[in-house]
Amino acid sequence: MITDLPNVLTLSRIAAIPVLIVLASLRLPAGDLAACIVFVAAGVTDYLDGRLARSRKQFSDLGRMLDPIADKLLVGAILIMLAGDGRLGPWGLYPAIIIMLREILVSGLREFLAEIRVGLPVTRLAKWKTTAQMGALGFLVAGDPTARLLHLPWLHAWLIGTILLWLSAILTIVTGWDYLIAGLRHAEVGVHKRQDTGGPASKIGLS
């Protein structure tokens, strides 16, 4: 049900997006700090909703659908906001593009494989990618002005965020390639099965 606590936490992650964007758009150190706090809170809900779903055994198709959507909306909105405000810089823009392309690729693969009732499990490396990605976005949203506001001038938040974003992009390429190979393998098996049963063969296309 949509009122189950895990689903409510997932929906709160989506609801946090406009709040985060408005705060970050103020371009004030206090606004960036508040935006970072909202982002960290959203990241905590990402951990809690899965943990609560497992502990309470409140698994549902709605939750399985909403969770990855909430994650991708949050990451995509922040990356676009950072790029639009010029906060990424040339060194941060390229890994952001890689991350966005990977998210689109994996979403397309999951949608196709769902039609043939095949799931793509989340690997341990993908979890490390997500951790690096969330850390990168947290530092980039906060930025150096927030570090100075907190009397931490030695903390180069933008540099740390950019390094973590590149690490995330590298892991993104590796995990994206693994997902692509696994997806094409399952798709090929599905084609052969349909051919053996006389049904229409699926067309595999990458565009």
C-alpha positions in Angstrom: 0.0 0.0 0.0 1.1 3.5 -0.6 0.6 4.4 3.1 3.1 1.7 4.2 6.0 3.4 5.9 8.7 2.3 3.4 6.6 3.7 0.6 6.0 6.9 2.5 9.8 7.3 3.0 10.4 6.7 -0.7 7.7 9.3 -1.7 9.3 11.8 0.8 12.5 11.5 -1.3 10.6 12.7 -4.3 8.9 15.5 -2.3 12.3 16.7 -1.1 13.5 17.4 -4.7 11.7 20.8 -5.2 12.7 21.9 -1.7 16.3 21.1 -2.3 16.4 22.8 -5.7 14.8 26.0 -4.3 17.2 26.1 -1.4 20.2 25.6 -3.6 19.0 28.2 -6.1 19.2 30.9 -3.5 23.0 30.8 -4.0 23.6 31.6 -0.4 25.9 29.6 2.0 23.0 29.1 4.4 20.8 28.0 1.5 23.4 25.5 0.3 23.8 24.2 3.9 20.1 23.7 4.2 20.0 22.0 0.8 22.8 19.7 1.8 20.9 18.8 5.0 17.8 18.0 3.0 19.8 15.9 0.6 21.4 13.9 3.4 18.0 13.3 4.9 16.8 12.1 1.6 19.8 9.7 1.4 18.9 8.4 4.9 15.4 7.6 3.7 16.9 5.6 0.8 18.6 3.4 3.4 15.7 3.2 5.8 12.9 2.3 3.3 14.7 -0.8 2.2 15.7 -1.8 5.7 12.1 -1.3 7.0 10.6 -3.2 4.0 12.8 -6.2 4.8 12.2 -6.1 8.6 8.5 -5.6 8.3 8.2 -7.8 5.2 6.3 -5.0 3.4 7.4 -5.8 -0.1 5.2 -4.6 -2.9 5.2 -3.9 -6.6 4.6 -0.3 -5.9 7.7 0.0 -3.7 9.8 -1.8 -6.2 8.7 0.6 -8.8 9.0 3.8 -6.7 12.4 3.2 -5.2 14.6 3.3 -8.3 12.4 6.1 -9.7 12.9 8.2 -6.6 16.6 7.7 -6.7 17.0 8.6 -10.4 14.8 11.7 -10.0 16.8 12.9 -7.1 20.2 12.3 -8.7 19.1 13.7 -12.1 17.5 16.8 -10.6 20.6 17.6 -8.6 23.1 17.0 -11.5 21.0 19.2 -13.8 20.7 21.9 -11.2 24.5 21.9 -10.5 25.3 22.0 -14.2 22.8 24.8 -14.8 24.3 26.9 -12.0 27.8 26.3 -13.3 28.8 24.5 -10.1 30.2 21.4 -11.7 32.8 23.2 -13.9 34.4 21.4 -16.9 35.9 18.7 -14.8 32.6 17.8 -13.1 30.4 18.0 -16.2 31.8 15.0 -18.0 31.3 12.5 -15.1 27.8 13.9 -14.7 27.1 13.1 -18.3 28.4 9.6 -17.9 26.2 9.0 -14.8 23.1 10.3 -16.6 23.7 8.2 -19.6 24.2 5.1 -17.5 20.9 5.7 -15.6 19.0 5.9 -18.9 20.7 2.7 -20.1 19.9 0.7 -17.0 16.3 2.0 -16.9 15.8 0.9 -20.5 17.3 -2.5 -19.8 15.2 -3.0 -16.7 12.0 -2.0 -18.6 12.8 -4.5 -21.4 13.7 -7.3 -19.1 10.6 -6.8 -17.0 8.6 -7.7 -20.1 10.3 -11.2 -20.2 10.1 -11.4 -16.4 13.9 -11.1 -15.8 15.3 -8.9 -13.1 18.7 -7.2 -12.9 20.0 -7.7 -9.3 21.9 -4.8 -7.7 25.6 -5.8 -7.4 27.9 -4.9 -4.5 29.9 -2.8 -6.9 26.8 -0.9 -7.9 26.2 -0.2 -4.2 29.7 1.3 -3.9 28.9 3.4 -7.0 25.8 4.7 -5.3 27.7 5.5 -2.1 30.3 7.4 -4.0 27.7 9.2 -6.0 25.7 10.3 -3.1 28.8 11.5 -1.3 29.9 13.5 -4.3 26.5 15.2 -4.7 26.4 16.1 -1.0 29.8 17.8 -1.2 28.9 19.5 -4.5 25.6 20.8 -3.2 27.3 22.1 0.0 30.2 23.7 -1.9 33.1 25.7 -0.5 31.0 28.6 0.8 29.2 26.2 3.2 32.6 24.9 4.4 33.6 28.5 5.2 30.2 29.2 6.8 30.9 26.2 9.2 34.4 27.6 9.8 36.1 24.8 7.9 38.0 26.8 5.3 40.5 23.9 4.8 37.7 21.6 3.6 37.6 21.9 -0.2 34.1 20.6 -0.7 34.0 21.2 -4.4 37.3 19.3 -5.0 36.2 16.4 -2.8 32.9 16.2 -4.6 34.5 16.3 -8.0 36.9 13.5 -7.1 34.1 11.4 -5.8 32.0 12.1 -8.9 34.8 10.9 -11.1 35.1 7.7 -8.9 31.3 7.3 -9.3 31.5 7.7 -13.0 34.3 5.1 -13.3 32.2 2.6 -11.3 29.2 3.6 -13.4 31.0 2.6 -16.6 32.0 -0.8 -15.1 28.5 -1.6 -13.6 26.7 -0.2 -16.7 28.8 -2.5 -18.9 28.0 -5.5 -16.7 24.3 -4.7 -16.7 24.4 -4.3 -20.5 26.0 -7.7 -21.1 23.6 -9.4 -18.7 20.7 -7.7 -20.3 21.7 -8.6 -23.8 22.3 -12.2 -22.7 18.9 -12.5 -21.2 17.4 -10.8 -24.3 19.1 -13.3 -26.6 17.8 -16.2 -24.6 14.3 -14.7 -24.8 14.6 -14.4 -28.6 15.6 -18.0 -28.9 12.8 -19.2 -26.7 10.2 -17.3 -28.8 11.7 -18.7 -32.0 11.6 -22.3 -30.6 7.9 -21.8 -29.6 7.0 -20.3 -33.0 6.3 -16.9 -31.4 7.4 -13.5 -32.7 11.1 -12.8 -32.0 12.1 -9.7 -30.1 14.2 -7.1 -31.8 17.1 -6.0 -29.8 18.2 -2.4 -30.6 20.4 0.1 -28.9 19.7 3.6 -29.9 
